[in-house]
């Protein structure tokens, strides 16, 4: 899902004869990708929080540490 969009690509799309449709398509694609990434991150975060709660309930230190580390990494990656 993580695509790379450059400002140069956007400017190329704007500079073509079909400026509105190509630039609009590129912007829509960028916004859709950003939205889907956000939704996926939030779902993963919620799932990890549930798994952390379950590990705490079961007193499973190993799982707790693994899920907590994954959550921490997820939060660092989103910054």
PDB file as gemmi writes it, atoms N, CA and C in Angstrom:
CRYST1    1.000    1.000    1.000  90.00  90.00  90.00 P 1                      
ATOM      1  N   UNK A   1       0.793  -1.196   0.000  1.00  0.00           N  
ATOM      2  CA  UNK A   1       0.000   0.000   0.000  1.00  0.00           C  
ATOM      3  C   UNK A   1       0.839   1.267   0.000  1.00  0.00           C  
ATOM      4  N   UNK A   2       2.011   1.215   0.596  1.00  0.00           N  
ATOM      5  CA  UNK A   2       2.823   2.420   0.703  1.00  0.00           C  
ATOM      6  C   UNK A   2       3.459   2.749  -0.636  1.00  0.00           C  
ATOM      7  N   UNK A   3       2.814   3.622  -1.369  1.00  0.00           N  
ATOM      8  CA  UNK A   3       3.339   4.070  -2.648  1.00  0.00           C  
ATOM      9  C   UNK A   3       4.097   5.358  -2.434  1.00  0.00           C  
ATOM     10  N   UNK A   4       5.007   5.643  -3.336  1.00  0.00           N  
ATOM     11  CA  UNK A   4       5.757   6.876  -3.259  1.00  0.00           C  
ATOM     12  C   UNK A   4       5.242   7.821  -4.337  1.00  0.00           C  
ATOM     13  N   UNK A   5       4.804   8.977  -3.935  1.00  0.00           N  
ATOM     14  CA  UNK A   5       4.328   9.987  -4.862  1.00  0.00           C  
ATOM     15  C   UNK A   5       5.259  11.192  -4.756  1.00  0.00           C  
ATOM     16  N   UNK A   6       5.790  11.606  -5.868  1.00  0.00           N  
ATOM     17  CA  UNK A   6       6.686  12.751  -5.824  1.00  0.00           C  
ATOM     18  C   UNK A   6       5.955  14.000  -6.328  1.00  0.00           C  
ATOM     19  N   UNK A   7       6.463  15.117  -5.886  1.00  0.00           N  
ATOM     20  CA  UNK A   7       5.924  16.388  -6.334  1.00  0.00           C  
ATOM     21  C   UNK A   7       6.166  16.531  -7.832  1.00  0.00           C  
ATOM     22  N   UNK A   8       7.284  15.992  -8.302  1.00  0.00           N  
ATOM     23  CA  UNK A   8       7.604  16.051  -9.732  1.00  0.00           C  
ATOM     24  C   UNK A   8       6.553  15.301 -10.551  1.00  0.00           C  
ATOM     25  N   UNK A   9       6.095  14.140 -10.058  1.00  0.00           N  
ATOM     26  CA  UNK A   9       5.043  13.395 -10.763  1.00  0.00           C  
ATOM     27  C   UNK A   9       3.766  14.210 -10.860  1.00  0.00           C  
ATOM     28  N   UNK A  10       3.450  14.892  -9.779  1.00  0.00           N  
ATOM     29  CA  UNK A  10       2.252  15.724  -9.789  1.00  0.00           C  
ATOM     30  C   UNK A  10       2.399  16.870 -10.785  1.00  0.00           C  
ATOM     31  N   UNK A  11       3.574  17.504 -10.793  1.00  0.00           N  
ATOM     32  CA  UNK A  11       3.798  18.611 -11.729  1.00  0.00           C  
ATOM     33  C   UNK A  11       3.755  18.131 -13.175  1.00  0.00           C  
ATOM     34  N   UNK A  12       4.268  16.925 -13.429  1.00  0.00           N  
ATOM     35  CA  UNK A  12       4.188  16.361 -14.783  1.00  0.00           C  
ATOM     36  C   UNK A  12       2.729  16.188 -15.183  1.00  0.00           C  
ATOM     37  N   UNK A  13       1.933  15.683 -14.265  1.00  0.00           N  
ATOM     38  CA  UNK A  13       0.512  15.487 -14.556  1.00  0.00           C  
ATOM     39  C   UNK A  13      -0.172  16.823 -14.810  1.00  0.00           C  
ATOM     40  N   UNK A  14       0.239  17.844 -14.084  1.00  0.00           N  
ATOM     41  CA  UNK A  14      -0.360  19.166 -14.261  1.00  0.00           C  
ATOM     42  C   UNK A  14       0.073  19.804 -15.580  1.00  0.00           C  
ATOM     43  N   UNK A  15       1.293  19.479 -16.040  1.00  0.00           N  
ATOM     44  CA  UNK A  15       1.830  20.111 -17.225  1.00  0.00           C  
ATOM     45  C   UNK A  15       1.333  19.530 -18.540  1.00  0.00           C  
ATOM     46  N   UNK A  16       0.681  18.402 -18.504  1.00  0.00           N  
ATOM     47  CA  UNK A  16       0.185  17.778 -19.727  1.00  0.00           C  
ATOM     48  C   UNK A  16      -1.076  18.481 -20.216  1.00  0.00           C  
ATOM     49  N   UNK A  17      -1.447  18.197 -21.443  1.00  0.00           N  
ATOM     50  CA  UNK A  17      -2.636  18.818 -22.034  1.00  0.00           C  
ATOM     51  C   UNK A  17      -3.901  18.466 -21.274  1.00  0.00           C  
ATOM     52  N   UNK A  18      -3.979  17.247 -20.774  1.00  0.00           N  
ATOM     53  CA  UNK A  18      -5.184  16.803 -20.057  1.00  0.00           C  
ATOM     54  C   UNK A  18      -4.991  17.078 -18.560  1.00  0.00           C  
ATOM     55  N   UNK A  19      -4.634  18.292 -18.249  1.00  0.00           N  
ATOM     56  CA  UNK A  19      -4.218  18.643 -16.892  1.00  0.00           C  
ATOM     57  C   UNK A  19      -5.236  18.276 -15.821  1.00  0.00           C  
ATOM     58  N   UNK A  20      -6.447  18.644 -16.012  1.00  0.00           N  
ATOM     59  CA  UNK A  20      -7.437  18.444 -14.954  1.00  0.00           C  
ATOM     60  C   UNK A  20      -7.652  16.972 -14.666  1.00  0.00           C  
ATOM     61  N   UNK A  21      -7.874  16.183 -15.692  1.00  0.00           N  
ATOM     62  CA  UNK A  21      -8.204  14.788 -15.442  1.00  0.00           C  
ATOM     63  C   UNK A  21      -7.002  14.002 -14.919  1.00  0.00           C  
ATOM     64  N   UNK A  22      -5.808  14.207 -15.460  1.00  0.00           N  
ATOM     65  CA  UNK A  22      -4.636  13.460 -14.998  1.00  0.00           C  
ATOM     66  C   UNK A  22      -4.214  13.895 -13.601  1.00  0.00           C  
ATOM     67  N   UNK A  23      -4.195  15.190 -13.359  1.00  0.00           N  
ATOM     68  CA  UNK A  23      -3.824  15.689 -12.040  1.00  0.00           C  
ATOM     69  C   UNK A  23      -4.865  15.270 -11.002  1.00  0.00           C  
ATOM     70  N   UNK A  24      -6.126  15.337 -11.392  1.00  0.00           N  
ATOM     71  CA  UNK A  24      -7.204  14.937 -10.487  1.00  0.00           C  
ATOM     72  C   UNK A  24      -7.104  13.453 -10.143  1.00  0.00           C  
ATOM     73  N   UNK A  25      -6.827  12.634 -11.139  1.00  0.00           N  
ATOM     74  CA  UNK A  25      -6.672  11.192 -10.902  1.00  0.00           C  
ATOM     75  C   UNK A  25      -5.511  10.917  -9.958  1.00  0.00           C  
ATOM     76  N   UNK A  26      -4.394  11.610 -10.171  1.00  0.00           N  
ATOM     77  CA  UNK A  26      -3.236  11.416  -9.311  1.00  0.00           C  
ATOM     78  C   UNK A  26      -3.545  11.843  -7.878  1.00  0.00           C  
ATOM     79  N   UNK A  27      -4.184  12.989  -7.716  1.00  0.00           N  
ATOM     80  CA  UNK A  27      -4.546  13.442  -6.367  1.00  0.00           C  
ATOM     81  C   UNK A  27      -5.523  12.483  -5.697  1.00  0.00           C  
ATOM     82  N   UNK A  28      -6.500  12.008  -6.447  1.00  0.00           N  
ATOM     83  CA  UNK A  28      -7.450  11.039  -5.890  1.00  0.00           C  
ATOM     84  C   UNK A  28      -6.739   9.774  -5.459  1.00  0.00           C  
ATOM     85  N   UNK A  29      -5.777   9.323  -6.251  1.00  0.00           N  
ATOM     86  CA  UNK A  29      -5.022   8.124  -5.903  1.00  0.00           C  
ATOM     87  C   UNK A  29      -4.198   8.349  -4.634  1.00  0.00           C  
ATOM     88  N   UNK A  30      -3.583   9.521  -4.534  1.00  0.00           N  
ATOM     89  CA  UNK A  30      -2.789   9.846  -3.346  1.00  0.00           C  
ATOM     90  C   UNK A  30      -3.681   9.891  -2.102  1.00  0.00           C  
ATOM     91  N   UNK A  31      -4.802  10.587  -2.192  1.00  0.00           N  
ATOM     92  CA  UNK A  31      -5.714  10.686  -1.048  1.00  0.00           C  
ATOM     93  C   UNK A  31      -6.273   9.327  -0.655  1.00  0.00           C  
ATOM     94  N   UNK A  32      -6.608   8.497  -1.630  1.00  0.00           N  
ATOM     95  CA  UNK A  32      -7.138   7.169  -1.330  1.00  0.00           C  
ATOM     96  C   UNK A  32      -6.078   6.326  -0.628  1.00  0.00           C  
ATOM     97  N   UNK A  33      -4.852   6.404  -1.097  1.00  0.00           N  
ATOM     98  CA  UNK A  33      -3.768   5.649  -0.483  1.00  0.00           C  
ATOM     99  C   UNK A  33      -3.529   6.109   0.948  1.00  0.00           C  
ATOM    100  N   UNK A  34      -3.526   7.420   1.171  1.00  0.00           N  
ATOM    101  CA  UNK A  34      -3.356   7.950   2.525  1.00  0.00           C  
ATOM    102  C   UNK A  34      -4.492   7.504   3.448  1.00  0.00           C  
ATOM    103  N   UNK A  35      -5.701   7.559   2.942  1.00  0.00           N  
ATOM    104  CA  UNK A  35      -6.866   7.152   3.732  1.00  0.00           C  
ATOM    105  C   UNK A  35      -6.787   5.669   4.093  1.00  0.00           C  
ATOM    106  N   UNK A  36      -6.485   4.831   3.118  1.00  0.00           N  
ATOM    107  CA  UNK A  36      -6.407   3.394   3.377  1.00  0.00           C  
ATOM    108  C   UNK A  36      -5.275   3.055   4.349  1.00  0.00           C  
ATOM    109  N   UNK A  37      -4.152   3.749   4.224  1.00  0.00           N  
ATOM    110  CA  UNK A  37      -3.059   3.543   5.181  1.00  0.00           C  
ATOM    111  C   UNK A  37      -3.489   3.911   6.593  1.00  0.00           C  
ATOM    112  N   UNK A  38      -4.206   5.017   6.709  1.00  0.00           N  
ATOM    113  CA  UNK A  38      -4.690   5.453   8.023  1.00  0.00           C  
ATOM    114  C   UNK A  38      -5.651   4.422   8.624  1.00  0.00           C  
ATOM    115  N   UNK A  39      -6.584   3.958   7.825  1.00  0.00           N  
ATOM    116  CA  UNK A  39      -7.562   2.966   8.302  1.00  0.00           C  
ATOM    117  C   UNK A  39      -6.846   1.685   8.717  1.00  0.00           C  
ATOM    118  N   UNK A  40      -5.905   1.237   7.908  1.00  0.00           N  
ATOM    119  CA  UNK A  40      -5.174   0.006   8.223  1.00  0.00           C  
ATOM    120  C   UNK A  40      -4.393   0.149   9.526  1.00  0.00           C  
ATOM    121  N   UNK A  41      -3.714   1.291   9.713  1.00  0.00           N  
ATOM    122  CA  UNK A  41      -2.970   1.539  10.953  1.00  0.00           C  
ATOM    123  C   UNK A  41      -3.889   1.532  12.166  1.00  0.00           C  
ATOM    124  N   UNK A  42      -5.046   2.184  12.047  1.00  0.00           N  
ATOM    125  CA  UNK A  42      -5.986   2.237  13.177  1.00  0.00           C  
ATOM    126  C   UNK A  42      -6.534   0.850  13.510  1.00  0.00           C  
ATOM    127  N   UNK A  43      -6.842   0.060  12.491  1.00  0.00           N  
ATOM    128  CA  UNK A  43      -7.331  -1.297  12.733  1.00  0.00           C  
ATOM    129  C   UNK A  43      -6.253  -2.144  13.396  1.00  0.00           C  
ATOM    130  N   UNK A  44      -5.019  -2.020  12.934  1.00  0.00           N  
ATOM    131  CA  UNK A  44      -3.915  -2.782  13.521  1.00  0.00           C  
ATOM    132  C   UNK A  44      -3.689  -2.348  14.964  1.00  0.00           C  
ATOM    133  N   UNK A  45      -3.766  -1.053  15.225  1.00  0.00           N  
ATOM    134  CA  UNK A  45      -3.595  -0.539  16.585  1.00  0.00           C  
ATOM    135  C   UNK A  45      -4.675  -1.096  17.514  1.00  0.00           C  
ATOM    136  N   UNK A  46      -5.924  -1.063  17.067  1.00  0.00           N  
ATOM    137  CA  UNK A  46      -7.023  -1.599  17.874  1.00  0.00           C  
ATOM    138  C   UNK A  46      -6.837  -3.089  18.149  1.00  0.00           C  
ATOM    139  N   UNK A  47      -6.401  -3.827  17.127  1.00  0.00           N  
ATOM    140  CA  UNK A  47      -6.181  -5.270  17.294  1.00  0.00           C  
ATOM    141  C   UNK A  47      -5.052  -5.528  18.296  1.00  0.00           C  
ATOM    142  N   UNK A  48      -3.968  -4.763  18.195  1.00  0.00           N  
ATOM    143  CA  UNK A  48      -2.855  -4.937  19.130  1.00  0.00           C  
ATOM    144  C   UNK A  48      -3.272  -4.596  20.557  1.00  0.00           C  
ATOM    145  N   UNK A  49      -4.081  -3.564  20.726  1.00  0.00           N  
ATOM    146  CA  UNK A  49      -4.559  -3.220  22.070  1.00  0.00           C  
ATOM    147  C   UNK A  49      -5.410  -4.348  22.654  1.00  0.00           C  
ATOM    148  N   UNK A  50      -6.230  -4.967  21.834  1.00  0.00           N  
ATOM    149  CA  UNK A  50      -7.036  -6.107  22.283  1.00  0.00           C  
ATOM    150  C   UNK A  50      -6.137  -7.274  22.671  1.00  0.00           C  
ATOM    151  N   UNK A  51      -5.135  -7.542  21.847  1.00  0.00           N  
ATOM    152  CA  UNK A  51      -4.205  -8.636  22.151  1.00  0.00           C  
ATOM    153  C   UNK A  51      -3.394  -8.353  23.410  1.00  0.00           C  
ATOM    154  N   UNK A  52      -3.030  -7.101  23.625  1.00  0.00           N  
ATOM    155  CA  UNK A  52      -2.305  -6.723  24.845  1.00  0.00           C  
ATOM    156  C   UNK A  52      -3.193  -6.947  26.067  1.00  0.00           C  
ATOM    157  N   UNK A  53      -4.442  -6.523  25.981  1.00  0.00           N  
ATOM    158  CA  UNK A  53      -5.384  -6.744  27.089  1.00  0.00           C  
ATOM    159  C   UNK A  53      -5.531  -8.236  27.392  1.00  0.00           C  
ATOM    160  N   UNK A  54      -5.653  -9.033  26.352  1.00  0.00           N  
ATOM    161  CA  UNK A  54      -5.802 -10.476  26.531  1.00  0.00           C  
ATOM    162  C   UNK A  54      -4.540 -11.072  27.173  1.00  0.00           C  
ATOM    163  N   UNK A  55      -3.373 -10.640  26.725  1.00  0.00           N  
ATOM    164  CA  UNK A  55      -2.123 -11.143  27.302  1.00  0.00           C  
ATOM    165  C   UNK A  55      -2.021 -10.762  28.775  1.00  0.00           C  
ATOM    166  N   UNK A  56      -2.467  -9.555  29.117  1.00  0.00           N  
ATOM    167  CA  UNK A  56      -2.464  -9.151  30.524  1.00  0.00           C  
ATOM    168  C   UNK A  56      -3.426 -10.010  31.341  1.00  0.00           C  
ATOM    169  N   UNK A  57      -4.612 -10.257  30.791  1.00  0.00           N  
ATOM    170  CA  UNK A  57      -5.587 -11.101  31.491  1.00  0.00           C  
ATOM    171  C   UNK A  57      -5.042 -12.510  31.738  1.00  0.00           C  
ATOM    172  N   UNK A  58      -4.284 -13.012  30.760  1.00  0.00           N  
ATOM    173  CA  UNK A  58      -3.727 -14.367  30.858  1.00  0.00           C  
ATOM    174  C   UNK A  58      -2.376 -14.398  31.585  1.00  0.00           C  
ATOM    175  N   UNK A  59      -1.884 -13.220  31.972  1.00  0.00           N  
ATOM    176  CA  UNK A  59      -0.575 -13.079  32.613  1.00  0.00           C  
ATOM    177  C   UNK A  59       0.538 -13.681  31.746  1.00  0.00           C  
ATOM    178  N   UNK A  60       0.422 -13.430  30.444  1.00  0.00           N  
ATOM    179  CA  UNK A  60       1.380 -13.937  29.456  1.00  0.00           C  
ATOM    180  C   UNK A  60       2.368 -12.819  29.121  1.00  0.00           C  
ATOM    181  N   UNK A  61       3.468 -12.791  29.879  1.00  0.00           N  
ATOM    182  CA  UNK A  61       4.441 -11.709  29.738  1.00  0.00           C  
ATOM    183  C   UNK A  61       5.076 -11.681  28.347  1.00  0.00           C  
ATOM    184  N   UNK A  62       5.396 -12.839  27.806  1.00  0.00           N  
ATOM    185  CA  UNK A  62       6.039 -12.898  26.489  1.00  0.00           C  
ATOM    186  C   UNK A  62       5.172 -12.287  25.398  1.00  0.00           C  
ATOM    187  N   UNK A  63       3.898 -12.660  25.372  1.00  0.00           N  
ATOM    188  CA  UNK A  63       2.983 -12.105  24.366  1.00  0.00           C  
ATOM    189  C   UNK A  63       2.778 -10.615  24.592  1.00  0.00           C  
ATOM    190  N   UNK A  64       2.642 -10.230  25.865  1.00  0.00           N  
ATOM    191  CA  UNK A  64       2.466  -8.811  26.174  1.00  0.00           C  
ATOM    192  C   UNK A  64       3.632  -7.986  25.628  1.00  0.00           C  
ATOM    193  N   UNK A  65       4.846  -8.432  25.894  1.00  0.00           N  
ATOM    194  CA  UNK A  65       6.031  -7.691  25.441  1.00  0.00           C  
ATOM    195  C   UNK A  65       6.074  -7.635  23.912  1.00  0.00           C  
ATOM    196  N   UNK A  66       5.769  -8.750  23.255  1.00  0.00           N  
ATOM    197  CA  UNK A  66       5.794  -8.794  21.788  1.00  0.00           C  
ATOM    198  C   UNK A  66       4.766  -7.829  21.196  1.00  0.00           C  
ATOM    199  N   UNK A  67       3.541  -7.868  21.716  1.00  0.00           N  
ATOM    200  CA  UNK A  67       2.491  -6.985  21.192  1.00  0.00           C  
ATOM    201  C   UNK A  67       2.772  -5.522  21.516  1.00  0.00           C  
ATOM    202  N   UNK A  68       3.280  -5.273  22.713  1.00  0.00           N  
ATOM    203  CA  UNK A  68       3.600  -3.893  23.103  1.00  0.00           C  
ATOM    204  C   UNK A  68       4.718  -3.335  22.216  1.00  0.00           C  
ATOM    205  N   UNK A  69       5.717  -4.159  21.922  1.00  0.00           N  
ATOM    206  CA  UNK A  69       6.798  -3.714  21.027  1.00  0.00           C  
ATOM    207  C   UNK A  69       6.272  -3.443  19.628  1.00  0.00           C  
ATOM    208  N   UNK A  70       5.386  -4.304  19.152  1.00  0.00           N  
ATOM    209  CA  UNK A  70       4.806  -4.094  17.814  1.00  0.00           C  
ATOM    210  C   UNK A  70       3.972  -2.820  17.781  1.00  0.00           C  
ATOM    211  N   UNK A  71       3.206  -2.567  18.830  1.00  0.00           N  
ATOM    212  CA  UNK A  71       2.421  -1.338  18.911  1.00  0.00           C  
ATOM    213  C   UNK A  71       3.330  -0.117  18.946  1.00  0.00           C  
ATOM    214  N   UNK A  72       4.395  -0.200  19.718  1.00  0.00           N  
ATOM    215  CA  UNK A  72       5.349   0.906  19.787  1.00  0.00           C  
ATOM    216  C   UNK A  72       5.964   1.181  18.415  1.00  0.00           C  
ATOM    217  N   UNK A  73       6.331   0.122  17.700  1.00  0.00           N  
ATOM    218  CA  UNK A  73       6.899   0.282  16.358  1.00  0.00           C  
ATOM    219  C   UNK A  73       5.886   0.889  15.397  1.00  0.00           C  
ATOM    220  N   UNK A  74       4.655   0.440  15.489  1.00  0.00           N  
ATOM    221  CA  UNK A  74       3.589   0.982  14.639  1.00  0.00           C  
ATOM    222  C   UNK A  74       3.407   2.476  14.873  1.00  0.00           C  
ATOM    223  N   UNK A  75       3.437   2.883  16.141  1.00  0.00           N  
ATOM    224  CA  UNK A  75       3.275   4.288  16.464  1.00  0.00           C  
ATOM    225  C   UNK A  75       4.475   5.119  16.017  1.00  0.00           C  
ATOM    226  N   UNK A  76       5.670   4.564  16.086  1.00  0.00           N  
ATOM    227  CA  UNK A  76       6.857   5.274  15.622  1.00  0.00           C  
ATOM    228  C   UNK A  76       6.839   5.425  14.111  1.00  0.00           C  
ATOM    229  N   UNK A  77       6.379   4.398  13.410  1.00  0.00           N  
ATOM    230  CA  UNK A  77       6.331   4.443  11.947  1.00  0.00           C  
ATOM    231  C   UNK A  77       5.319   5.457  11.437  1.00  0.00           C  
ATOM    232  N   UNK A  78       4.287   5.742  12.212  1.00  0.00           N  
ATOM    233  CA  UNK A  78       3.251   6.651  11.757  1.00  0.00           C  
ATOM    234  C   UNK A  78       3.596   8.114  12.014  1.00  0.00           C  
ATOM    235  N   UNK A  79       4.700   8.354  12.663  1.00  0.00           N  
ATOM    236  CA  UNK A  79       5.111   9.746  12.951  1.00  0.00           C  
ATOM    237  C   UNK A  79       5.917  10.306  11.825  1.00  0.00           C  
TER     238      UNK A  79                                                      
END                                                                             
